[in-house]
Amino acid sequence: MFGRNAAESKPLRRAFGQDVTNTNRQNFNGKNAGKVEKRNAGIVIEQRAQSRVRTNQEDARMRDVDILDNRDDIEVVPVRHQSIRSGTELTAEQKQRLDDIDERDSDDILCVTSYVNDMFEHYFQKEPMTSPNPEYMKQQGFINARMREILVDWLVDVHYKYKMVPDTLYLTINTIDRFLERKEIERSRLQLLGVTALSLASKYEEIYPPTISDLVRICDNAYTETQIVDMEFEILGKLNYNITVPTSHTFLVRFLKAGHANRKIVHYSIYLLDSTLQCHDLLQFLPSQLAAAVVMIARTKENRYPWSPTLQKCTNYTEDEVAVVAEAILAVRSVDKSNVDAVERKYSRDRFGRVAGTHFSL
């Protein structure tokens, strides 16, 4: 199917066997996969209104780590509190212990502290509408969850090889899932869908997105530039050009700030969140729920109290509600996936704290 070793300088190969191929590109079972009108114009997507001002590309790639509270010697640990039960309000005592997580950034115009709470309120309202139906795989006649898992594994490699920002990967997977929710696709076009979704996401998130010729080489010339451009139009048409979506990484950055995360908690959290991308079953949870759950797991690993009043206020979830999602993530991780190991290889590197293979529990 897809190339495996993205860390090497040679082009990523696409041959794993017969699961995903573009040979014999006839219509399966007489079904027409559908063709979009060919156009010569390229795709240009307006950058997100919420400006991602970056001083250089390396700072952008590491911004998921830079949101942490670097003051490891002044680690903030919430006072022990009784478990927050589902559906309960914060007590008066808990409200007194709430932190103003934006106070120290009030002079930083890039943090938009005046309306960051309004922004995330909007994200919470929007995420149910921009999250894929977790049952969509039942309507797919030619692909299954296993093929999706291998595709995501390959995309993690490609994403790392091209040193893209984290948001690009998460938007790529969201785009793939929302497209598959709306259209049945042959397995011969699954990798085409994946690389084209990566193209769209990188145009949206990156300063220097890969060129069409780069994408052709990524697929070892399995597809032409015209096929990729045509697929861009097909994807955008199915999604009604709605590319601005809150992903689990969007929420993770905010929740780590609310949890006063140290560097280890950040590494654990992004490692766990990346590992959720491959599992189709975890689509039953909203992005914010997954983000909250990995923070809980990471805090527990670092011997922090799993949850706090500030996290409850910021996430809108109680400790018990988050624990359900956290248990689901841990259950998925208990399944052997040694043959899809891109995330494990990525997080075995020094820059990610070598957290791959860490055992987690609640």
JOBELUR-V432627 format. One record per residue. OMEGA is omega in radians with two decimals (999 if undefined). D_CENTER is the distance of its C-alpha to the mean C-alpha in whole Angstrom. Layout:
BEGIN
omega=OMEGA d_center=D_CENTER
omega=OMEGA d_center=D_CENTER
END
This chain:
BEGIN
omega=-3.01 d_center=22
omega=3.10 d_center=20
omega=-3.02 d_center=20
omega=-2.93 d_center=20
omega=-3.12 d_center=21
omega=-3.09 d_center=19
omega=-3.14 d_center=20
omega=-3.07 d_center=23
omega=-3.13 d_center=25
omega=-3.12 d_center=26
omega=3.10 d_center=24
omega=-3.13 d_center=21
omega=-3.06 d_center=24
omega=-3.01 d_center=23
omega=2.98 d_center=25
omega=-2.98 d_center=24
omega=-2.99 d_center=27
omega=-3.06 d_center=27
omega=3.12 d_center=24
omega=-3.10 d_center=23
omega=3.08 d_center=25
omega=3.05 d_center=27
omega=-3.13 d_center=30
omega=-2.99 d_center=33
omega=3.07 d_center=31
omega=3.10 d_center=33
omega=3.14 d_center=32
omega=3.08 d_center=31
omega=3.11 d_center=34
omega=-3.11 d_center=35
omega=3.11 d_center=32
omega=-3.14 d_center=31
omega=3.11 d_center=28
omega=3.10 d_center=29
omega=3.10 d_center=29
omega=3.14 d_center=28
omega=-3.14 d_center=31
omega=-3.14 d_center=31
omega=-3.13 d_center=30
omega=-3.09 d_center=31
omega=3.05 d_center=29
omega=3.13 d_center=26
omega=3.06 d_center=23
omega=-3.11 d_center=22
omega=3.13 d_center=20
omega=-3.12 d_center=21
omega=-3.09 d_center=18
omega=-3.11 d_center=17
omega=3.08 d_center=20
omega=-2.95 d_center=18
omega=3.08 d_center=19
omega=-3.11 d_center=17
omega=-3.09 d_center=21
omega=3.13 d_center=20
omega=3.02 d_center=23
omega=-2.99 d_center=22
omega=3.13 d_center=19
omega=3.08 d_center=19
omega=-3.13 d_center=19
omega=-3.11 d_center=16
omega=-3.09 d_center=14
omega=-3.04 d_center=15
omega=3.09 d_center=15
omega=3.08 d_center=12
omega=-3.04 d_center=15
omega=3.13 d_center=18
omega=-3.07 d_center=17
omega=3.00 d_center=18
omega=-3.03 d_center=22
omega=-3.06 d_center=24
omega=-3.10 d_center=27
omega=-3.14 d_center=27
omega=3.09 d_center=31
omega=-3.05 d_center=30
omega=-3.10 d_center=27
omega=3.10 d_center=27
omega=-3.14 d_center=28
omega=3.07 d_center=28
omega=-3.13 d_center=32
omega=-3.12 d_center=32
omega=3.09 d_center=31
omega=-3.14 d_center=32
omega=3.14 d_center=29
omega=-3.05 d_center=28
omega=-3.10 d_center=29
omega=3.07 d_center=27
omega=-3.12 d_center=28
omega=3.08 d_center=30
omega=3.04 d_center=30
omega=3.09 d_center=30
omega=3.12 d_center=34
omega=3.13 d_center=36
omega=3.13 d_center=35
omega=3.13 d_center=32
omega=3.12 d_center=32
omega=-3.10 d_center=34
omega=3.14 d_center=31
omega=3.11 d_center=28
omega=2.95 d_center=27
omega=-3.00 d_center=27
omega=-3.12 d_center=24
omega=-3.03 d_center=24
omega=-3.07 d_center=28
omega=3.10 d_center=27
omega=-3.03 d_center=25
omega=-3.13 d_center=28
omega=-3.14 d_center=29
omega=-3.06 d_center=26
omega=-3.14 d_center=26
omega=3.14 d_center=22
omega=3.10 d_center=21
omega=-3.05 d_center=23
omega=-3.11 d_center=24
omega=-3.11 d_center=26
omega=3.11 d_center=24
omega=3.11 d_center=21
omega=3.08 d_center=21
omega=3.12 d_center=22
omega=-3.10 d_center=19
omega=3.00 d_center=17
omega=3.07 d_center=19
omega=3.12 d_center=19
omega=3.12 d_center=15
omega=3.14 d_center=16
omega=-3.04 d_center=18
omega=-2.99 d_center=16
omega=3.08 d_center=13
omega=-3.11 d_center=16
omega=-3.09 d_center=17
omega=3.06 d_center=13
omega=-3.10 d_center=12
omega=3.03 d_center=13
omega=-3.09 d_center=16
omega=-3.13 d_center=16
omega=-2.99 d_center=19
omega=-3.08 d_center=19
omega=3.14 d_center=19
omega=-3.13 d_center=23
omega=3.11 d_center=24
omega=-3.09 d_center=22
omega=-3.00 d_center=26
omega=3.14 d_center=25
omega=3.11 d_center=21
omega=-3.08 d_center=20
omega=3.12 d_center=17
omega=3.12 d_center=18
omega=3.08 d_center=18
omega=-3.13 d_center=14
omega=-3.14 d_center=14
omega=3.09 d_center=16
omega=-3.14 d_center=14
omega=3.11 d_center=10
omega=3.11 d_center=12
omega=-3.13 d_center=14
omega=3.07 d_center=11
omega=3.08 d_center=10
omega=-3.12 d_center=14
omega=-3.14 d_center=14
omega=-3.13 d_center=11
omega=-3.13 d_center=13
omega=-3.10 d_center=17
omega=3.01 d_center=16
omega=3.14 d_center=15
omega=3.13 d_center=12
omega=-3.09 d_center=11
omega=-3.09 d_center=7
omega=3.14 d_center=7
omega=-3.14 d_center=8
omega=-3.08 d_center=6
omega=3.08 d_center=3
omega=3.09 d_center=6
omega=-3.10 d_center=8
omega=3.09 d_center=7
omega=3.13 d_center=8
omega=3.11 d_center=11
omega=-3.08 d_center=12
omega=3.14 d_center=12
omega=3.08 d_center=13
omega=-3.13 d_center=16
omega=3.05 d_center=17
omega=-3.02 d_center=17
omega=-3.06 d_center=20
omega=3.02 d_center=21
omega=-3.07 d_center=23
omega=3.06 d_center=22
omega=-3.13 d_center=24
omega=3.10 d_center=23
omega=-3.12 d_center=24
omega=-3.07 d_center=22
omega=3.12 d_center=19
omega=3.05 d_center=18
omega=3.08 d_center=19
omega=-3.10 d_center=17
omega=-3.09 d_center=14
omega=3.11 d_center=16
omega=3.05 d_center=16
omega=3.07 d_center=13
omega=3.11 d_center=12
omega=3.14 d_center=15
omega=-3.12 d_center=15
omega=-3.13 d_center=11
omega=3.06 d_center=13
omega=-3.12 d_center=16
omega=-2.98 d_center=14
omega=-2.96 d_center=13
omega=2.98 d_center=15
omega=-3.14 d_center=19
omega=3.14 d_center=20
omega=3.09 d_center=18
omega=3.12 d_center=19
omega=3.10 d_center=22
omega=3.12 d_center=23
omega=3.05 d_center=25
omega=-3.10 d_center=22
omega=3.09 d_center=20
omega=3.12 d_center=24
omega=3.11 d_center=24
omega=-3.12 d_center=21
omega=3.13 d_center=22
omega=3.08 d_center=25
omega=3.09 d_center=27
omega=-3.14 d_center=26
omega=3.13 d_center=25
omega=3.08 d_center=27
omega=3.14 d_center=26
omega=3.12 d_center=28
omega=3.14 d_center=26
omega=3.12 d_center=22
omega=3.11 d_center=24
omega=3.13 d_center=25
omega=3.07 d_center=22
omega=3.12 d_center=20
omega=-3.13 d_center=23
omega=3.12 d_center=22
omega=-3.11 d_center=18
omega=3.10 d_center=19
omega=3.14 d_center=22
omega=-3.12 d_center=21
omega=-3.12 d_center=18
omega=3.11 d_center=21
omega=3.12 d_center=19
omega=-3.11 d_center=17
omega=-3.12 d_center=14
omega=-3.10 d_center=14
omega=3.01 d_center=11
omega=3.11 d_center=10
omega=3.12 d_center=6
omega=3.10 d_center=6
omega=3.07 d_center=5
omega=-3.13 d_center=8
omega=-3.09 d_center=10
omega=-3.12 d_center=10
omega=3.14 d_center=12
omega=-3.08 d_center=14
omega=3.08 d_center=15
omega=3.09 d_center=15
omega=3.13 d_center=18
omega=-3.12 d_center=19
omega=-3.14 d_center=20
omega=-3.03 d_center=21
omega=2.95 d_center=19
omega=-3.03 d_center=21
omega=-3.12 d_center=19
omega=3.12 d_center=19
omega=3.09 d_center=17
omega=-3.14 d_center=15
omega=3.11 d_center=15
omega=-3.04 d_center=15
omega=-3.11 d_center=12
omega=3.05 d_center=9
omega=3.12 d_center=11
omega=-3.10 d_center=11
omega=3.07 d_center=7
omega=-3.11 d_center=6
omega=3.11 d_center=9
omega=-3.06 d_center=8
omega=-3.06 d_center=6
omega=-2.99 d_center=10
omega=3.13 d_center=12
omega=-3.10 d_center=13
omega=-3.12 d_center=15
omega=3.05 d_center=12
omega=3.10 d_center=12
omega=3.14 d_center=15
omega=3.10 d_center=13
omega=3.11 d_center=12
omega=-3.13 d_center=9
omega=3.12 d_center=11
omega=3.10 d_center=13
omega=3.14 d_center=10
omega=3.13 d_center=10
omega=-3.08 d_center=13
omega=-3.13 d_center=14
omega=3.06 d_center=13
omega=3.10 d_center=15
omega=-3.13 d_center=18
omega=-3.12 d_center=17
omega=3.11 d_center=17
omega=3.11 d_center=20
omega=3.12 d_center=22
omega=-3.14 d_center=22
omega=3.10 d_center=23
omega=2.97 d_center=26
omega=2.97 d_center=25
omega=-3.01 d_center=26
omega=-3.04 d_center=22
omega=-3.13 d_center=22
omega=3.08 d_center=24
omega=3.14 d_center=26
omega=3.10 d_center=24
omega=3.11 d_center=21
omega=3.14 d_center=22
omega=-3.07 d_center=23
omega=-3.06 d_center=20
omega=-3.03 d_center=18
omega=3.14 d_center=20
omega=3.06 d_center=20
omega=-3.14 d_center=23
omega=-3.12 d_center=23
omega=3.13 d_center=24
omega=-3.14 d_center=21
omega=-3.11 d_center=18
omega=3.11 d_center=20
omega=3.14 d_center=20
omega=3.13 d_center=16
omega=3.11 d_center=16
omega=3.11 d_center=19
omega=3.11 d_center=17
omega=3.14 d_center=15
omega=3.11 d_center=17
omega=3.11 d_center=19
omega=-3.12 d_center=17
omega=-3.12 d_center=17
omega=3.13 d_center=20
omega=-3.12 d_center=20
omega=3.11 d_center=21
omega=-3.07 d_center=19
omega=-3.13 d_center=21
omega=2.99 d_center=21
omega=-2.90 d_center=17
omega=-3.10 d_center=16
omega=-3.14 d_center=14
omega=-3.14 d_center=12
omega=3.13 d_center=16
omega=3.13 d_center=17
omega=-3.05 d_center=15
omega=2.97 d_center=15
omega=-3.11 d_center=19
omega=-3.09 d_center=19
omega=-3.05 d_center=21
omega=3.10 d_center=19
omega=3.04 d_center=16
omega=-3.13 d_center=19
omega=-3.08 d_center=20
omega=3.14 d_center=18
omega=3.11 d_center=17
omega=3.13 d_center=20
omega=3.08 d_center=20
omega=-3.13 d_center=21
omega=3.05 d_center=20
omega=3.08 d_center=22
omega=999 d_center=23
END
